Amino acid sequence: MPGRRWIILAILFAARAATGFLFQSVGSSAQLLMRDLAIDYSQIGMLLGAYLLPGVVVAFPAGLLGQRFSEKTLGLAGLALMAISGVALSWSENFPVALLARTVGGAGATIVVLVATKLTTDWFDRREIVLAMSILQMSWPFGAMLALPIQAVVAQLWGWPAVMISGALCAGAAFFAFAFVSPAPQAMQAATVDRAKLPGAVLLPVTIAGIVWGAMNLACILFFSYAPLLMTARGSSPTVAASLTSLAIWLTILAIPTGGYVVHRLGKPIPAIALCALTAASALTLFVAGVYPILCCLIFGIAVGPLSGAVLSLPSQVLKPSQRSVGFGVFYTCFYVLMAAGPSAVGRLQDIWRSPAAGLIAAAVLLVVVVPLSLSFASLSNRRQLGERGCETELRAAS
């Protein structure tokens, strides 16, 4: 059934959107949580970070579990943890309980994100994988943006516990939809060999791809965090600074599927990554220098969009179906490590420089580094493919 993979992608989109919806629940009710749980902004930050931090220790074990259990089982388990987290948060009466509940939800979200990426790779490998990954990548911000108006109304009408329940209900709805997910035929036919470890020829490029993915996302977070501060420091009103940054985010969201389609049609993900990363880095550099800041801000938003699908498609070039669970475990471990350590490291850099420009310069450097990393991935991938072809030729000659 040719259209089945798109139905599967729609379900995976919904599941991954639920992770964004649940993440936003703390931000949507921050003031109410601070009042009722007697916590401050730093503890709100801890609740936000607790949703992402589990990925550092959960991603790789989840990949290993993917070798023993089906993706459906793991996905359902992750969504169940998210639903439990939402309910537990609604019952929380103090900060430690809320932090524990939030960590459980983050662990479940990590599993869901990993499984969704792996299944999308299985269903779209050698087909429209860049486009499919671009669509999948839109799901998290879609869920978070959908949560903003809904959870704001819920908080006003019924309070913050109801906001947490809304996150649990969203995860529950995705849980029932996920029951209709099935593995791709080629993944079902994959042999059970090579499941213990990834060979070095595969591990290194997958690690590089994960670092590229982390660096790109960290650069985006730094831009969206520090660009408004720099504009405000230079005389813009907070409203104008926030509006311009918001517009850049919307352009990024629109550019993700559009750019994914263009990269898919061109069939050149590595050159696309290099071009878009250098364009975004140049726009950031000019933005910091004060050269046409509005235009540079918008160019950045457009340039980073096509990176998502192109980068997420890289692991499929080196991972066999039987290696994808543990391979994406490695990939997302690298991503979460950078996401966990990066913001605090850049924060210290900003304290030293005493300027929001430090975070934006760091973002530009990260995007520049993406280029040689992507090229090294391409070199390692091509070398591995040539090695496999040589082995196949030798086996044919021997037979």
C-alpha positions as CSV (number, residue, x, y, z in Angstrom):
1,M,0.0,0.0,0.0
2,P,2.0,3.0,-1.3
3,G,0.1,5.6,0.9
4,R,0.6,3.6,4.1
5,R,4.0,5.2,4.9
6,W,2.3,8.6,4.9
7,I,-0.4,7.4,7.3
8,I,2.4,6.1,9.5
9,L,4.2,9.4,9.3
10,A,1.0,11.2,10.3
11,I,0.8,9.1,13.4
12,L,4.4,9.6,14.2
13,F,3.9,13.4,13.7
14,A,1.1,13.3,16.2
15,A,3.2,11.3,18.8
16,R,6.1,13.7,18.5
17,A,3.8,16.7,18.6
18,A,2.5,15.4,21.9
19,T,6.1,15.7,23.3
20,G,6.1,19.4,22.4
21,F,2.6,19.8,23.9
22,L,3.7,18.2,27.2
23,F,6.9,20.2,27.3
24,Q,5.0,23.5,27.0
25,S,2.7,22.7,30.0
26,V,5.2,24.1,32.5
27,G,5.9,27.2,30.6
28,S,2.2,27.9,30.1
29,S,1.5,27.7,33.9
30,A,4.8,29.0,35.3
31,Q,3.3,31.9,37.3
32,L,0.6,29.6,38.8
33,L,3.2,27.0,39.7
34,M,5.4,29.5,41.3
35,R,2.5,30.7,43.5
36,D,1.1,27.4,44.5
37,L,4.3,25.4,44.9
38,A,6.3,28.3,46.4
39,I,9.1,28.1,43.8
40,D,11.1,30.6,41.9
41,Y,12.3,31.1,38.3
42,S,15.4,29.0,38.8
43,Q,13.2,26.1,39.8
44,I,10.9,26.7,36.8
45,G,14.1,26.5,34.7
46,M,14.9,23.2,36.4
47,L,11.5,21.8,35.5
48,L,12.0,22.8,31.9
49,G,15.5,21.3,31.8
50,A,14.3,18.1,33.5
51,Y,12.3,17.4,30.4
52,L,15.4,17.3,28.1
53,L,18.1,16.2,30.5
54,P,17.0,12.5,30.7
55,G,17.9,12.2,27.0
56,V,21.6,12.1,27.9
57,V,21.2,8.8,29.8
58,V,18.0,7.4,28.2
59,A,18.7,7.7,24.5
60,F,21.3,5.0,24.2
61,P,19.6,2.4,26.5
62,A,16.4,3.0,24.5
63,G,18.3,2.2,21.3
64,L,19.6,-1.0,22.9
65,L,16.0,-1.9,24.0
66,G,14.9,-1.3,20.4
67,Q,17.0,-4.4,19.4
68,R,14.9,-6.6,21.8
69,F,11.4,-5.0,21.6
70,S,9.4,-3.7,18.7
71,E,9.2,0.0,18.0
72,K,5.5,-0.1,18.7
73,T,6.1,-1.4,22.2
74,L,8.7,1.2,22.9
75,G,6.7,4.0,21.5
76,L,3.6,3.0,23.5
77,A,5.8,2.8,26.6
78,G,7.2,6.3,26.0
79,L,3.7,7.8,25.5
80,A,2.5,6.0,28.6
81,L,5.4,7.5,30.7
82,M,4.4,10.9,29.3
83,A,0.7,10.5,30.3
84,I,1.8,9.3,33.7
85,S,4.0,12.3,34.0
86,G,1.2,14.7,33.2
87,V,-1.1,13.1,35.8
88,A,1.6,13.1,38.4
89,L,2.4,16.7,37.8
90,S,-1.3,17.6,38.3
91,W,-1.1,16.0,41.7
92,S,2.2,17.5,42.8
93,E,2.2,19.4,46.0
94,N,5.9,20.3,46.2
95,F,8.8,20.9,43.9
96,P,10.7,17.5,44.4
97,V,7.6,15.6,43.3
98,A,7.0,17.9,40.3
99,L,10.7,17.5,39.3
100,L,10.5,13.7,39.5
101,A,7.3,13.7,37.5
102,R,8.8,16.0,34.9
103,T,11.9,13.8,34.6
104,V,9.6,10.7,33.9
105,G,7.9,12.6,31.1
106,G,11.3,13.6,29.7
107,A,12.4,10.0,29.6
108,G,9.2,9.0,27.8
109,A,9.6,11.9,25.3
110,T,13.1,10.8,24.6
111,I,11.9,7.3,23.7
112,V,9.1,8.6,21.5
113,V,11.4,10.9,19.6
114,L,14.0,8.2,19.0
115,V,11.3,5.6,17.9
116,A,9.6,8.2,15.6
117,T,12.9,9.0,13.9
118,K,13.8,5.3,13.5
119,L,10.4,4.4,12.1
120,T,10.4,7.3,9.6
121,T,13.9,6.1,8.4
122,D,12.6,2.6,7.9
123,W,9.5,3.7,6.0
124,F,11.1,6.3,3.8
125,D,14.7,5.0,3.3
126,R,15.7,5.6,-0.3
127,R,12.5,7.4,-1.0
128,E,11.4,10.8,0.2
129,I,13.4,10.6,3.4
130,V,14.6,14.2,3.5
131,L,11.0,15.5,3.0
132,A,9.6,13.0,5.6
133,M,12.2,14.0,8.2
134,S,11.4,17.6,7.5
135,I,7.8,17.0,8.2
136,L,8.6,15.0,11.3
137,Q,10.8,17.8,12.6
138,M,7.9,20.3,12.4
139,S,5.9,18.2,14.8
140,W,7.6,19.3,18.1
141,P,7.2,23.1,17.5
142,F,3.7,22.4,16.2
143,G,2.8,20.7,19.4
144,A,4.4,23.5,21.5
145,M,2.6,26.3,19.5
146,L,-0.7,24.4,19.7
147,A,-0.3,24.2,23.4
148,L,0.3,28.0,23.9
149,P,-3.3,29.2,23.3
150,I,-5.0,26.0,24.5
151,Q,-3.1,25.8,27.8
152,A,-3.5,29.5,28.4
153,V,-7.3,29.2,28.4
154,V,-7.2,26.0,30.4
155,A,-5.0,27.6,33.0
156,Q,-7.3,30.6,33.4
157,L,-10.5,28.5,33.6
158,W,-9.3,25.5,35.7
159,G,-5.8,26.2,37.0
160,W,-2.4,24.7,36.4
161,P,-3.4,21.0,37.4
162,A,-5.8,21.0,34.4
163,V,-2.9,22.2,32.2
164,M,-0.9,19.2,33.2
165,I,-3.9,16.9,32.6
166,S,-4.2,18.4,29.1
167,G,-0.6,17.3,28.4
168,A,-1.5,13.8,29.7
169,L,-4.6,13.7,27.5
170,C,-2.6,14.7,24.5
171,A,-0.1,11.9,25.2
172,G,-3.0,9.5,25.8
173,A,-4.6,10.3,22.4
174,A,-1.2,9.8,20.7
175,F,-1.0,6.5,22.6
176,F,-4.2,5.1,21.0
177,A,-3.2,6.4,17.6
178,F,0.2,4.7,18.0
179,A,-1.5,1.3,18.3
180,F,-2.0,1.5,14.5
181,V,1.7,1.9,13.8
182,S,3.4,-1.1,12.1
183,P,7.1,-1.7,11.1
184,A,8.2,-1.2,7.5
185,P,8.5,-4.4,5.5
186,Q,12.2,-4.1,4.9
187,A,12.8,-3.6,8.6
188,M,10.8,-6.8,9.4
189,Q,13.0,-8.7,7.0
190,A,16.2,-7.4,8.5
191,A,18.5,-10.1,9.8
192,T,19.2,-10.3,13.5
193,V,23.0,-10.1,13.1
194,D,25.2,-7.1,14.0
195,R,22.9,-6.2,16.9
196,A,25.4,-6.2,19.7
197,K,27.6,-3.3,18.6
198,L,28.1,-0.9,15.8
199,P,31.3,-1.4,13.8
200,G,33.7,1.6,14.0
201,A,33.0,2.3,10.3
202,V,29.4,3.0,11.3
203,L,29.8,4.4,14.8
204,L,32.1,7.3,13.9
205,P,29.9,8.8,11.1
206,V,26.7,8.3,13.2
207,T,28.4,10.1,16.1
208,I,29.4,13.0,13.7
209,A,25.8,13.2,12.4
210,G,24.6,13.4,16.0
211,I,27.0,16.2,16.8
212,V,25.9,18.1,13.7
213,W,22.3,17.7,14.7
214,G,23.1,19.0,18.2
215,A,25.2,21.9,17.0
216,M,22.5,23.0,14.6
217,N,19.7,22.9,17.2
218,L,21.9,24.6,19.8
219,A,22.7,27.4,17.4
220,C,19.0,27.9,16.8
221,I,18.2,28.0,20.6
222,L,21.0,30.5,21.1
223,F,19.7,32.7,18.4
224,F,16.1,32.7,19.6
225,S,17.4,33.3,23.2
226,Y,20.0,36.0,22.7
227,A,18.8,37.9,19.6
228,P,16.0,39.7,21.4
229,L,18.4,40.6,24.2
230,L,20.9,42.1,21.8
231,M,18.3,44.1,19.9
232,T,16.9,45.4,23.2
233,A,20.4,46.4,24.4
234,R,20.9,48.3,21.1
235,G,17.7,50.4,21.6
236,S,14.8,48.3,20.2
237,S,11.7,47.9,22.3
238,P,11.2,44.5,23.9
239,T,8.0,44.2,21.8
240,V,9.7,44.8,18.5
241,A,12.6,42.5,19.4
242,A,10.3,39.7,20.4
243,S,8.1,40.2,17.3
244,L,11.1,40.0,14.9
245,T,12.4,36.9,16.6
246,S,9.0,35.3,16.5
247,L,8.8,36.1,12.8
248,A,12.1,34.4,12.3
249,I,10.8,31.3,14.1
250,W,7.8,31.2,11.8
251,L,10.0,31.5,8.7
252,T,12.0,28.6,10.0
253,I,8.9,26.5,10.5
254,L,7.8,27.3,7.0
255,A,11.2,26.7,5.6
256,I,11.5,23.2,7.1
257,P,9.1,21.4,4.8
258,T,9.7,23.7,1.9
259,G,13.5,23.3,2.1
260,G,13.1,19.6,2.7
261,Y,11.2,19.2,-0.5
262,V,13.8,21.2,-2.4
263,V,16.7,19.1,-0.9
264,H,14.7,15.9,-1.7
265,R,14.3,17.0,-5.4
266,L,18.0,18.0,-5.7
267,G,19.2,14.8,-3.9
268,K,22.2,16.6,-2.5
269,P,21.9,16.8,1.3
270,I,25.5,17.4,2.1
271,P,25.9,20.5,-0.2
272,A,22.6,21.7,1.1
273,I,23.8,21.5,4.7
274,A,27.0,23.3,3.9
275,L,25.2,26.1,1.9
276,C,22.5,26.6,4.5
277,A,24.8,26.5,7.5
278,L,27.2,29.0,6.0
279,T,24.4,31.3,5.0
280,A,22.9,31.2,8.5
281,A,26.3,31.8,10.1
282,S,27.0,34.7,7.8
283,A,23.6,36.2,8.6
284,L,24.3,35.9,12.3
285,T,27.7,37.5,12.0
286,L,26.2,40.5,10.1
287,F,23.4,40.7,12.6
288,V,25.9,41.0,15.5
289,A,27.8,43.6,13.5
290,G,24.6,45.6,13.1
291,V,24.5,45.3,9.3
292,Y,20.9,45.2,8.2
293,P,19.8,43.4,11.4
294,I,16.2,42.9,10.4
295,L,17.1,41.4,7.0
296,C,19.8,39.2,8.6
297,C,17.4,38.0,11.2
298,L,14.9,36.9,8.5
299,I,17.6,35.3,6.4
300,F,18.8,33.3,9.4
301,G,15.2,32.0,9.9
302,I,14.9,30.9,6.3
303,A,18.4,29.4,6.0
304,V,18.2,27.0,9.0
305,G,14.9,25.5,7.9
306,P,16.3,23.1,5.2
307,L,19.0,21.8,7.6
308,S,16.5,19.7,9.6
309,G,15.5,17.1,7.1
310,A,18.9,17.0,5.5
311,V,20.7,16.3,8.8
312,L,18.2,13.8,10.1
313,S,18.5,11.9,6.8
314,L,22.3,11.3,7.3
315,P,22.2,8.3,9.6
316,S,20.2,6.3,7.0
317,Q,23.2,6.5,4.7
318,V,25.3,4.4,7.0
319,L,22.9,2.4,9.2
320,K,21.5,-1.0,8.1
321,P,18.0,-1.7,9.2
322,S,19.2,-4.0,12.0
323,Q,21.6,-1.3,13.3
324,R,19.1,1.6,13.3
325,S,17.8,1.3,16.9
326,V,21.2,1.4,18.6
327,G,22.5,3.8,15.9
328,F,19.8,6.4,16.6
329,G,20.5,5.8,20.3
330,V,24.1,7.0,19.7
331,F,22.8,9.9,17.5
332,Y,20.4,11.2,20.0
333,T,22.8,10.8,22.9
334,C,25.2,13.2,21.1
335,F,22.3,15.6,20.5
336,Y,21.2,15.6,24.1
337,V,24.7,16.0,25.6
338,L,25.2,19.1,23.5
339,M,21.7,20.4,24.4
340,A,22.3,19.9,28.1
341,A,25.9,21.3,28.3
342,G,25.7,24.0,25.6
343,P,23.4,26.6,27.1
344,S,25.2,26.8,30.4
345,A,28.6,26.9,28.7
346,V,27.5,29.8,26.5
347,G,25.9,31.5,29.5
348,R,29.3,31.5,31.2
349,L,30.8,32.9,28.0
350,Q,28.2,35.7,28.0
351,D,29.1,36.5,31.6
352,I,32.7,36.9,30.6
353,W,32.0,39.1,27.6
354,R,29.1,40.9,29.3
355,S,27.2,41.0,26.1
356,P,24.4,39.0,24.4
357,A,26.5,39.1,21.3
358,A,28.6,36.3,22.8
359,G,25.8,33.8,22.5
360,L,25.1,34.8,18.9
361,I,28.8,34.5,18.0
362,A,28.9,31.1,19.5
363,A,25.9,30.1,17.4
364,A,27.6,31.3,14.3
365,V,30.7,29.3,15.2
366,L,28.6,26.2,15.7
367,L,27.1,26.6,12.3
368,V,30.5,27.0,10.7
369,V,31.7,23.9,12.4
370,V,28.7,22.0,10.9
371,V,30.3,22.3,7.5
372,P,33.6,20.3,8.0
373,L,31.7,17.8,10.2
374,S,29.2,17.2,7.4
375,L,32.0,16.9,4.8
376,S,33.8,14.4,7.1
377,F,30.6,12.4,7.4
378,A,30.3,12.3,3.6
379,S,33.9,11.1,3.3
380,L,33.5,8.4,5.9
381,S,30.2,7.3,4.3
382,N,31.6,7.1,0.8
383,R,34.6,5.2,2.1
384,R,32.4,2.7,3.9
385,Q,30.3,2.2,0.7
386,L,33.3,1.7,-1.4
387,G,34.6,-0.9,1.2
388,E,31.4,-2.8,1.1
389,R,31.4,-2.8,-2.7
390,G,35.0,-4.1,-2.7
391,C,34.0,-6.9,-0.3
392,E,31.0,-7.9,-2.5
393,T,33.2,-8.0,-5.6
394,E,35.8,-10.2,-3.8
395,L,33.0,-12.6,-2.7
396,R,31.6,-12.8,-6.2
397,A,35.1,-13.5,-7.6
398,A,35.7,-16.2,-5.0
399,S,32.4,-17.9,-5.7
